[in-house]
C-alpha cells in the first residue's frame, strides 16, 4: 500500500510543483538540501498570506492537496496553518525531503493551556544531520528553518528566535520557540516531536474552523510577513510590527477593508465574501 493510501503520506504526487514554486517565486535548485529548505521557507512565508476567512464565513476548510493548492496557489489566496503546512509538506515530499508533521500549542507568553492546534514540520535535509523546525503557517515567520537544539538562537534579517528544551512528563521533551519582542523574549508556542499524520491535522482543523470557542470562527484574522515587516489584521485592528519588536496600530473602518486586504496583505476576496466580512467588521 502506498504512503498516501495508508494515511501516512502528504500527497506529494498530487501537487503541481511548477505552479507552487512559481507562486512563491522560487527559481533555484530543486534538491532536498538545507540550502533549498531555507530558500523554500523564506519564499513561502513571504509570498502566501495567512487568512481565516473560510472559517469566519462558515465555509468548509478542506485539507486535500487539490483544494488547498486551488485556493493558495491557483486562486492567489491565503490560509491558516493547516492549509499552509499540508501544501509545504506536499512540496517537500515531492522534492525528496525526510520530515515528520508535528503539532504545537500556541502560548504567546500566557500560562493558560490552549488546544494543541498549530501545525509544524520537523525536517531533516539529506546533507545535514540536524532536525529543523519549519513553521510556515504561523503568519509571522520565521523566515527560515530553525534547528531543534536546546539554546539555538538565530537572527534572520533582524527577526530573532530562540529554541529551548524543557523536561516533560514521562521523559517526553517539550520544545519551546521564543520570539524577541519589544519587551524581550516571549514564548510563542511549545511542541513535542510526536509524529502527526494527515488525519490528525483534519481533526485539529475541524475544531479550529467550526468550534464556537475558536477565535478563528469569531473574527477576521489576516497576516502578511516579509523580511522588513509583519502586518496583522485582528478584527478591525491593523498592527504593523518591525523586526526589532516595535509596533504601530490603528483601527480600520468597514469601508477600508477591501483596500487594506489588497495592500499590504495581498488578499482579494470575491464581492460576496467582502460584503459579509465587512458586516462582521462593523459589529466588532
C-alpha positions in Angstrom: 0.0 0.0 0.0 1.3 3.5 -0.8 2.1 6.1 1.9 -0.9 8.1 0.7 -3.1 5.0 0.8 -2.2 4.1 4.4 -2.7 7.6 5.7 1.0 8.4 6.2 1.8 10.3 3.0 1.4 14.0 2.2 0.2 13.8 -1.4 3.5 14.9 -3.0 2.4 13.2 -6.2 -0.7 15.4 -6.3 0.9 18.8 -6.1 1.6 20.9 -9.2 5.2 21.7 -8.2 5.9 24.1 -11.0 2.8 26.2 -10.1 3.6 26.1 -6.4 7.2 27.2 -7.0 6.1 30.0 -9.3 3.5 31.1 -6.7 6.3 31.6 -4.1 8.9 32.8 -6.6 11.4 30.1 -6.1 13.6 29.7 -9.2 16.5 27.9 -7.7 17.6 24.4 -7.2 15.1 21.6 -6.5 17.0 19.3 -4.2 16.3 18.1 -0.6 19.2 20.1 0.9 19.3 22.5 3.8 20.0 25.5 1.4 16.9 24.7 -0.6 14.9 24.2 2.5 15.9 27.6 3.7 15.1 29.2 0.4 11.7 27.4 0.2 10.6 28.5 3.6 11.7 32.1 3.1 9.8 32.2 -0.3 6.7 30.6 1.2 6.2 32.7 4.3 6.8 35.9 2.4 4.5 35.1 -0.5 1.4 33.4 0.7 -0.6 35.3 3.4 -2.4 33.9 6.4 -6.2 34.2 6.5 -9.1 32.5 8.2 -11.9 33.8 6.1 -13.5 30.5 5.2 -13.8 29.7 8.9 -15.3 33.1 9.7 -17.8 32.7 6.8 -18.8 29.2 7.8 -17.3 27.6 4.8 -15.6 24.2 4.9 -11.8 24.2 5.2 -10.7 21.1 3.2 -7.1 19.9 3.6 -6.8 17.7 0.5 -4.0 18.9 -1.7 -6.2 19.6 -4.7 -8.4 22.0 -2.7 -5.5 23.6 -0.9 -3.5 24.3 -4.0 -6.5 25.5 -5.9 -7.0 28.2 -3.2 -3.5 29.1 -2.1 -1.7 28.6 -5.4 -4.2 28.9 -8.3 -6.6 31.3 -6.5 -3.9 33.5 -5.1 -5.4 33.4 -1.6 -4.0 32.6 1.8 -5.0 30.1 4.5 -4.3 29.2 8.1 -1.6 26.9 9.5 -3.0 23.6 8.4 -3.5 24.7 4.8 0.0 26.2 4.7 1.6 23.2 6.2 -0.1 20.5 4.0 0.9 22.5 0.9 4.5 22.8 2.1 4.6 19.2 3.1 3.4 18.1 -0.3 6.2 20.1 -1.9 8.8 18.7 0.4 7.6 15.1 -0.2 7.8 15.7 -3.9 11.3 17.1 -3.6 12.5 14.1 -1.6 12.9 15.6 1.9 12.6 13.5 5.0 10.3 15.0 7.5 7.6 14.5 10.1 4.5 16.5 10.8 4.2 18.0 14.3 1.6 19.7 16.4 2.2 22.8 18.6 0.4 24.6 21.4 0.3 28.4 21.0 1.3 30.2 24.2 2.2 33.8 23.4 3.5 34.3 26.9 0.4 33.0 28.6 0.3 30.3 31.3 -3.2 29.3 30.1 -3.4 25.9 28.4 -4.8 26.2 24.9 -5.6 23.3 22.5 -2.7 21.9 20.5 -3.8 23.0 17.1 -0.7 24.6 15.5 0.7 22.7 12.5 4.5 22.4 12.2 7.1 20.3 10.4 10.4 18.7 11.6 12.7 18.3 8.5 16.0 16.5 8.1 17.8 17.5 4.8 19.9 15.0 3.1 23.1 17.0 3.6 22.7 17.8 7.3 22.3 15.7 10.4 20.2 18.2 12.2 16.4 18.3 12.7 15.0 21.6 11.6 11.7 23.2 12.6 9.7 24.6 9.6 7.0 26.9 10.9 5.4 28.1 7.6 1.8 28.5 8.9 2.0 30.9 11.8 1.8 34.0 9.7 4.7 35.8 11.3 7.8 33.8 10.2 10.4 32.8 10.9 12.0 33.4 7.5 14.0 30.2 7.6 14.0 26.9 9.5 15.4 26.8 13.0 17.5 23.8 14.2 15.7 21.9 17.0 18.6 22.1 19.5 18.4 23.5 23.0 19.7 27.0 23.2 19.7 27.6 19.4 19.3 31.4 18.8 19.0 32.9 15.3 18.8 36.4 13.8 17.0 36.3 10.5 17.1 39.8 8.9 16.6 41.3 12.4 13.9 38.8 13.4 15.2 36.9 16.4 14.2 33.5 17.6 15.4 31.1 20.3 14.8 27.3 20.8 14.5 25.8 24.3 14.1 22.3 25.6 12.2 21.6 28.8 11.7 18.3 30.6 8.2 16.9 30.2 6.4 14.1 32.0 7.4 10.5 31.3 10.6 11.7 29.7 8.9 13.4 26.7 10.9 16.6 25.8 8.9 19.8 25.4 10.4 22.2 22.9 9.6 25.9 23.0 10.0 28.5 20.3 10.6 32.0 21.6 10.5 35.3 19.6 12.1 38.5 20.6 9.6 41.3 21.1 9.8 44.9 22.1 9.9 44.0 25.8 12.2 41.0 25.4 11.8 37.3 24.7 8.2 35.8 24.5 7.4 32.1 24.2 5.4 31.7 21.0 4.5 28.0 21.1 5.5 24.7 22.5 5.6 21.3 20.8 6.8 17.7 21.1 8.4 15.5 18.4 5.5 13.1 18.4 4.7 12.3 14.7 1.4 13.5 13.3 -0.5 12.3 10.2 -2.9 14.0 7.8 -5.9 12.7 9.7 -4.6 14.3 12.9 -4.5 17.6 11.1 -8.0 17.1 9.8 -9.3 16.6 13.3 -7.5 19.7 14.6 -8.6 21.8 11.6 -12.2 20.8 12.2 -12.1 22.1 15.7 -10.4 25.4 14.8 -12.7 26.1 11.9 -16.1 25.1 13.5 -16.0 25.2 17.2 -17.8 28.3 18.7 -14.9 28.7 21.2 -12.3 29.0 18.4 -11.3 32.6 17.8 -11.0 31.8 14.1 -14.7 31.5 13.7 -15.5 34.7 15.5 -13.4 37.4 13.8 -11.4 38.3 10.7 -7.7 37.4 11.1 -5.1 38.0 8.4 -1.3 38.3 8.3 1.4 39.2 5.8 5.0 38.7 6.7 8.1 40.0 4.9 11.8 40.4 5.8 11.1 44.0 6.8 7.6 43.9 8.4 4.8 41.9 9.7 1.2 43.1 9.1 -1.6 41.7 11.2 -5.4 42.4 10.9 -7.2 41.1 14.0 -10.9 42.1 13.7 -10.8 45.8 12.9 -7.3 46.4 14.4 -4.4 46.6 11.9 -1.0 46.2 13.6 2.4 46.5 11.9 5.4 45.0 13.7 9.1 45.6 12.9 12.0 43.2 13.3 13.1 45.0 16.5 9.8 44.3 18.2 8.4 47.8 17.8 4.8 48.1 16.5 2.1 50.6 15.5 -1.6 50.0 15.2 -4.9 51.6 14.1 -8.5 50.7 13.8 -9.9 50.4 10.3 -13.5 51.2 9.1 -15.5 48.6 7.2 -15.2 50.7 4.1 -11.4 50.4 4.2 -11.4 46.6 4.3 -11.0 45.9 0.6 -8.1 48.3 0.2 -6.3 47.1 3.3 -6.7 43.5 2.4 -5.4 44.1 -1.1 -2.4 46.1 0.2 -0.4 45.1 2.2 -2.0 41.7 2.7 -2.3 40.7 -0.9 -5.8 39.2 -0.4 -8.6 39.9 -2.8 -11.9 38.3 -1.6 -14.8 38.0 -4.0 -17.6 40.5 -3.6 -19.9 38.3 -1.6 -17.2 37.4 0.8 -16.3 41.1 1.1 -19.8 42.1 1.9 -20.1 39.5 4.7 -16.6 40.3 6.1 -17.5 44.0 6.2 -20.7 43.2 8.2 -18.6 41.2 10.7 -16.1 44.0 11.0 -18.9 46.6 11.6 -20.1 44.5 14.6 -16.7 44.5 16.3 
